[in-house]
Amino acid sequence: MNKPTNAPAKSKPSPSVLSSDLTVVGNLRTSGDIQVEGTVQGDIRAHLLTVGESANIEGEIVADDIVVTGKVVGRVRGLKVRLTSTARVEGDIIHKTIAIESGAHFEGSVQRAEDPLATGQRSTPGAGQSARPSSPPPVQRPVSSLPGDSGKSDS
């Protein structure tokens, strides 16, 4: 069974575009490229993610290459992250390389990681986070009551 030699070469699919009048509630996942102009309430994972100027994303975005010109509320994880002058990001950014243009609005922390796309990221407790104790704290009891001592004085 030989494949025909005139079969078209595998070409890269064109980017998916979510127009400004579209609202998506749920997660998006692709190995290709996405351009968001509308609203997404959920997480997005892609190869290249372009957040358009009219876009509003509420959720985590993860991609090899991320360009933000619109609004993102949530964590951003990418190998290469770029916030343009019109970007509004409220959330932490984990990146390998980052560029923030003058005029961009950013509230959160920035952390460089060799592999920001790794799903098994361990986060250490930092500002605003507390470590969860592995066992409840010991109960403290008053020492004043000894056996045979009613707590009353004999005077």
C-alpha positions as CSV (number, residue, x, y, z in Angstrom):
1,M,0.0,0.0,0.0
2,N,1.9,3.0,-1.2
3,K,0.7,6.5,-0.5
4,P,0.1,8.6,-3.6
5,T,3.0,10.9,-4.4
6,N,0.7,13.8,-5.4
7,A,-0.8,14.0,-1.8
8,P,-0.7,17.6,-0.6
9,A,2.0,18.3,2.0
10,K,0.6,18.8,5.5
11,S,0.2,22.5,5.9
12,K,-0.3,24.4,9.1
13,P,-4.0,25.0,9.8
14,S,-5.1,28.6,9.8
15,P,-5.7,30.3,13.2
16,S,-9.1,30.0,14.9
17,V,-10.7,33.4,15.4
18,L,-13.3,34.1,18.1
19,S,-15.0,37.3,16.9
20,S,-15.9,40.3,19.2
21,D,-19.6,39.3,19.3
22,L,-18.8,35.8,20.6
23,T,-18.9,34.7,24.2
24,V,-17.5,31.3,25.1
25,V,-18.1,29.7,28.5
26,G,-15.8,26.8,28.9
27,N,-12.2,25.8,28.2
28,L,-10.5,26.0,24.8
29,R,-7.6,23.7,23.8
30,T,-5.7,23.4,20.5
31,S,-2.3,22.6,19.3
32,G,-2.8,25.4,16.7
33,D,-3.2,29.2,16.9
34,I,-6.1,31.1,18.4
35,Q,-7.0,34.8,18.1
36,V,-9.6,36.0,20.6
37,E,-11.5,39.2,20.0
38,G,-14.6,38.2,22.1
39,T,-15.2,37.0,25.7
40,V,-13.9,33.7,27.1
41,Q,-14.9,32.5,30.6
42,G,-12.5,29.6,31.0
43,D,-9.0,28.4,30.4
44,I,-7.2,28.5,27.0
45,R,-4.3,26.4,25.9
46,A,-2.8,26.9,22.4
47,H,0.4,27.1,20.5
48,L,0.1,30.8,19.7
49,L,-2.6,32.9,21.5
50,T,-3.4,36.4,20.4
51,V,-5.7,38.3,22.8
52,G,-7.2,41.1,20.7
53,E,-7.9,44.6,21.8
54,S,-11.6,43.9,22.3
55,A,-11.0,40.6,24.1
56,N,-11.9,39.8,27.7
57,I,-10.6,36.5,29.1
58,E,-11.4,35.3,32.6
59,G,-9.2,32.2,33.2
60,E,-5.7,30.8,32.8
61,I,-4.0,31.1,29.5
62,V,-1.2,28.8,28.5
63,A,0.7,28.9,25.2
64,D,4.1,28.8,23.7
65,D,3.7,32.4,22.4
66,I,1.2,34.9,23.9
67,V,0.5,38.4,22.7
68,V,-2.0,40.4,24.8
69,T,-3.6,43.6,23.6
70,G,-6.9,43.2,25.4
71,K,-7.9,42.2,29.0
72,V,-7.0,39.0,30.8
73,V,-8.0,38.2,34.4
74,G,-6.2,35.1,35.4
75,R,-2.8,33.4,35.3
76,V,-0.7,33.7,32.2
77,R,1.9,30.9,31.4
78,G,4.0,31.1,28.2
79,L,7.4,30.6,26.8
80,K,7.3,34.1,25.2
81,V,4.8,36.6,26.6
82,R,4.2,40.1,25.2
83,L,2.0,42.8,26.7
84,T,1.3,45.6,24.3
85,S,0.5,49.2,25.3
86,T,-3.2,48.4,25.4
87,A,-3.0,45.2,27.5
88,R,-4.7,44.9,30.8
89,V,-3.6,41.8,32.8
90,E,-4.8,41.0,36.4
91,G,-3.0,37.9,37.4
92,D,0.4,36.3,37.7
93,I,2.7,35.8,34.7
94,I,5.0,32.8,34.5
95,H,7.3,33.0,31.5
96,K,10.6,32.2,29.9
97,T,10.9,35.6,28.1
98,I,8.6,38.6,28.6
99,A,8.2,42.0,27.0
100,I,5.9,44.7,28.5
101,E,5.3,47.8,26.4
102,S,5.0,51.2,28.0
103,G,1.3,51.9,28.8
104,A,0.4,48.3,29.6
105,H,-1.6,47.8,32.8
106,F,-0.4,44.9,34.8
107,E,-1.4,43.8,38.4
108,G,0.3,40.6,39.7
109,S,3.6,39.0,40.0
110,V,6.1,38.0,37.3
111,Q,8.1,34.8,37.6
112,R,10.7,33.4,35.2
113,A,10.7,29.6,34.7
114,E,12.7,27.5,32.4
115,D,9.5,25.5,31.5
116,P,6.5,27.6,32.3
117,L,4.2,25.3,30.4
118,A,4.9,22.3,32.7
119,T,1.5,21.3,34.2
120,G,3.0,19.9,37.4
121,Q,4.1,23.3,38.6
122,R,4.7,23.3,42.3
123,S,3.8,26.6,43.9
124,T,5.4,27.5,47.2
125,P,3.3,29.6,49.6
126,G,4.0,33.2,49.0
127,A,2.2,36.5,49.6
128,G,-1.5,35.8,50.0
129,Q,-1.1,32.1,50.3
130,S,-0.8,29.9,53.4
131,A,0.7,26.5,53.8
132,R,-1.9,23.9,54.7
133,P,-0.8,22.1,57.8
134,S,-0.5,18.3,57.5
135,S,-2.0,17.8,61.0
136,P,-4.2,20.1,63.2
137,P,-2.3,22.2,65.7
138,P,-2.0,20.7,69.2
139,V,-4.8,21.7,71.7
140,Q,-3.4,23.7,74.6
141,R,-4.8,22.9,78.0
142,P,-4.4,24.9,81.2
143,V,-1.7,23.6,83.6
144,S,-3.4,24.9,86.8
145,S,-5.6,21.9,87.4
146,L,-3.7,19.0,88.9
147,P,-5.3,15.8,90.1
148,G,-6.8,16.3,93.6
149,D,-6.6,20.1,93.2
150,S,-10.0,21.7,92.9
151,G,-8.5,25.0,91.9
152,K,-9.7,26.6,95.1
153,S,-7.3,28.0,97.7
154,D,-7.5,27.0,101.4
155,S,-7.4,30.6,102.7
